[in-house]
Amino acid sequence: MAISVNAHITGTVWKITVQLGDSVSEGQTVAILESMKMEMPVESPGAGKVSAILAKEGQPIEEGAPILELTP
């Protein structure tokens, strides 16, 4: 079952710091959101491999929207 990494705040996807197929650890920064001129890191809720990147850099994103998916 895939682990969804979601935006924790409404803003813009400023940077995605991982690529498809990368292995990530729990707590690793996988993306950076920009909201109200502040950069907010998005951390992985668990360890896994990046199986899908669902958002694009520069894209507006709502709180709770998926950014990427991991497979354990």
N, C-alpha and C positions, 0 to 999 in steps of 0.2 A: 504494500500500500504506500502510495506517495505521501511525502510530507510537503505541505504547502507552506511557502514563506510569503507572508502577507505584509502589506504596508501597515504600519502602526500609526500613521498620520496622513492626512490629506496633503498633497503637494505635487511635486514633479520628480520623476525619476532622473536624478542628476547623473548617476553612474552605476553601472552594474560591474562588480569587481570580480566576478567569476565567469567561466565559460562553460558551455555544454560539455559534459563528461568530467568536469573537475570534481575531485573529492573534497568535501568540506567537513570541518569539525564543528561540534556544538559551540555556539558563541562566536563563530567566525563572521566577520562582516562580509556580506554577499552583495550588498547594494547600498547606495547612499541616496537619500531623498532630500530635496530642498523644499523647505517650507518657511515662509516669512523671512527669507534671506539667511536661514540657518541650515547647515548641513546636518542631517540626522542619519546615523548609520543604522542599517537593518541587519540584525544578527540571525544566524541560522538557529532554529529551535532544536536541532538535532544533527547528528552526523549522517552523512550520506553522499551520494553522487548526484550532480546536477543533471536531471533528466529532461527538463524543459525550462526555457526562459520565456515567460509570458508577457513581460513588459519590455518596452524599448526606452533607451535613454532619450530624455527630452519629453517624454509622454506624461501628461497629467495623470494622477492616480488618486483614487479615493481611499480613505481609511478602510482596511479590511480586504482590499482587492489583492489578488495573488500577483506576486512578482515572479516567482519561479517555483519549481517543484524539485524535490529530492527523492531519490529512492534509497532506502536504508541499505 
